[in-house]
Each structure stands twice: as C-alpha cells, then as structure tokens.
Amino acid sequence: MGDGLRTRLGRAARVSKEQRQTLVERGEVAVMFVRTEDDQASITRAWAELEQALGSLRGRKFYGVFDPVSREYRACVERRVNDEPHALGLELATVAGGRYARERLHGDPPDVYALIAPAFERLSQRTDCDRQRPSVEFYRRRDVIDLLQPVV
C-alpha cells in the first residue's frame, strides 16, 4: 500500500512526502523518563508506566529516545516547572540538542507506530548519520511523529 498502512478509519498512516527527510536544529529538552530494553513489549510497558505516573497527558510533550551505545530505550515527557519526578517514580535526563535529519510520520495510532522502525532504518543509511548519539521520536500530536536521527 505504498508508504502507509490502512487504518480502521480508512486513512493511511504515511510518511509526509513533502518532508521525507529534512535537516533541523533542535534545542535540548529536560525530561522525566522510564528506562527500558529495546524490544516492543518492554517499550509498550514503559509508555504505559509513564502515562500512569503522570495521570493527565493533556498539554504534555512526549519523546522516545533510543541510545545505540547502551541499546536502551527511554519513554520521556518534557519536564514542567512544578513536576516532582522522584515522587512520580521517574528519572531525569536531557534530550540532546543539535543537528538532526527529520522524517515526519502521519497516521492514527497504533498503525502509525509500524512505520517508525522502517523510517529509522532509512534515516540510519545517511552518510552523515552520527551513530554515537541517541535517535529521538518526538510525538508532535496524537497523529504526527517526528523521527530525528542525529547527524554530524
């Protein structure tokens, strides 16, 4: 079905054609997170744990971060001034800023999630790919995900 998967509502989860890969500069982001192994079952549990710890997700910015060196995945949420990470059972970190190649995905969950691994595979084939820095999933909205591959 081309670039996407058909969703229950009939819309295809897809990579945005006009922005297949774009270079962007990002600032660093302070986050709270749940650490887990890099397998789908563990990642799904980590997101559920993060969402449960937060209670309300409204107005929050979410990130998935994969470290290629430690092979660790982190389900993250941008930290707010009044957040108490330790009381929530969450760890603290910073999502690194810098140059990234971005590929934007569109589609309804959970179908859009199936596009993440193939898109990161494409991004990792770039000659300017920095394989020492973590890759980032930025959940812009419920149906839009920016995949960010660090570049040199």
C-alpha positions as CSV (number, residue, x, y, z in Angstrom):
1,M,0.0,0.0,0.0
2,G,2.8,2.4,-0.8
3,D,4.1,4.5,2.1
4,G,1.4,3.6,4.6
5,L,-0.9,1.2,6.3
6,R,-4.7,1.4,6.1
7,T,-6.2,2.4,9.4
8,R,-9.6,1.4,10.8
9,L,-10.9,4.9,9.7
10,G,-9.7,4.4,6.2
11,R,-6.8,6.9,6.4
12,A,-3.3,5.7,5.6
13,A,-0.5,6.0,8.1
14,R,2.2,7.6,6.0
15,V,5.5,9.5,5.7
16,S,4.9,13.0,4.6
17,K,6.1,13.3,1.0
18,E,7.0,17.0,1.2
19,Q,9.2,16.4,4.2
20,R,10.6,13.0,3.7
21,Q,13.9,14.0,5.1
22,T,14.8,17.5,6.3
23,L,17.8,18.7,8.3
24,V,16.7,20.5,11.5
25,E,18.5,22.1,14.5
26,R,16.9,21.2,17.9
27,G,17.5,22.7,21.4
28,E,18.0,20.4,24.4
29,V,14.9,19.4,26.4
30,A,14.8,18.5,30.1
31,V,12.7,15.3,30.5
32,M,11.5,12.8,33.0
33,F,11.6,9.2,31.8
34,V,11.1,5.5,32.2
35,R,14.1,3.4,31.1
36,T,13.6,0.0,29.4
37,E,15.1,-2.6,27.0
38,D,14.8,-2.1,23.2
39,D,12.1,-4.6,22.4
40,Q,8.5,-3.8,21.6
41,A,6.9,-5.5,24.6
42,S,9.2,-3.6,27.0
43,I,8.7,-0.3,25.2
44,T,4.9,-0.7,25.4
45,R,5.1,-1.3,29.1
46,A,7.4,1.7,29.6
47,W,4.9,4.0,27.9
48,A,2.0,2.6,30.0
49,E,4.1,3.2,33.2
50,L,5.0,6.8,32.2
51,E,1.4,7.6,31.3
52,Q,0.1,6.1,34.6
53,A,2.7,8.1,36.6
54,L,1.6,11.3,35.0
55,G,-2.2,10.9,35.3
56,S,-3.2,13.6,32.8
57,L,-1.4,13.7,29.5
58,R,-3.0,16.9,28.4
59,G,-0.6,19.6,27.1
60,R,2.4,17.3,27.6
61,K,5.2,16.8,25.0
62,F,6.4,13.2,24.7
63,Y,9.7,11.7,23.3
64,G,11.0,8.3,22.7
65,V,14.8,8.1,22.9
66,F,17.0,5.2,21.7
67,D,20.7,5.1,22.7
68,P,22.6,3.0,20.2
69,V,25.6,2.6,22.5
70,S,23.7,1.2,25.6
71,R,20.9,-0.3,23.4
72,E,18.4,1.3,25.9
73,Y,15.1,3.0,25.2
74,R,13.6,5.8,27.2
75,A,9.9,6.8,27.2
76,C,10.1,10.5,28.1
77,V,8.0,13.5,28.8
78,E,9.2,17.1,28.9
79,R,9.6,18.3,32.4
80,R,7.4,21.1,33.7
81,V,8.5,23.5,36.5
82,N,6.2,22.0,39.1
83,D,6.8,18.4,38.3
84,E,8.2,16.2,41.0
85,P,10.0,13.4,39.1
86,H,11.1,11.4,42.2
87,A,7.6,11.5,43.7
88,L,6.3,10.1,40.4
89,G,8.9,7.4,40.3
90,L,10.6,8.9,37.2
91,E,14.2,9.6,36.4
92,L,15.6,12.9,35.0
93,A,17.6,13.4,31.8
94,T,18.1,15.8,28.9
95,V,17.3,15.0,25.3
96,A,20.3,16.4,23.5
97,G,20.0,19.3,21.1
98,G,21.9,19.6,17.8
99,R,21.6,18.7,14.2
100,Y,19.1,16.0,13.2
101,A,17.7,14.6,10.0
102,R,14.0,14.5,10.4
103,E,11.3,12.3,8.8
104,R,7.7,13.1,9.7
105,L,5.1,10.4,10.0
106,H,1.3,10.9,9.8
107,G,-1.4,8.5,10.9
108,D,-3.6,7.2,13.6
109,P,-2.2,5.1,16.5
110,P,-1.5,2.3,16.7
111,D,-1.0,1.9,12.9
112,V,1.5,4.8,12.6
113,Y,3.8,3.0,15.1
114,A,4.5,0.3,12.5
115,L,6.2,3.0,10.3
116,I,8.8,4.0,13.0
117,A,11.3,1.2,12.5
118,P,11.4,1.3,8.7
119,A,11.8,5.1,8.8
120,F,14.7,5.0,11.2
121,E,16.3,2.3,9.0
122,R,16.1,4.8,6.1
123,L,17.5,7.6,8.3
124,S,20.4,5.5,9.6
125,Q,21.6,4.9,6.0
126,R,22.5,8.6,5.6
127,T,26.3,9.2,5.1
128,D,26.2,12.0,7.7
129,C,24.5,9.8,10.4
130,D,26.0,10.1,13.9
131,R,25.8,6.6,15.3
132,Q,27.0,7.6,18.7
133,R,24.2,9.9,19.7
134,P,20.6,8.8,20.5
135,S,17.8,8.9,18.0
136,V,14.6,10.6,19.0
137,E,10.9,10.2,18.4
138,F,9.0,13.4,19.0
139,Y,5.3,13.0,19.4
140,R,4.1,16.3,18.0
141,R,0.4,15.3,18.1
142,R,-1.5,12.1,18.5
143,D,-1.3,11.5,14.8
144,V,2.1,13.2,13.9
145,I,5.5,11.8,14.9
146,D,8.9,13.5,14.0
147,L,11.7,10.9,13.8
148,L,15.0,12.6,14.5
149,Q,18.3,10.9,13.5
150,P,21.5,12.8,14.8
151,V,23.8,13.9,12.0
152,V,27.3,15.3,12.0
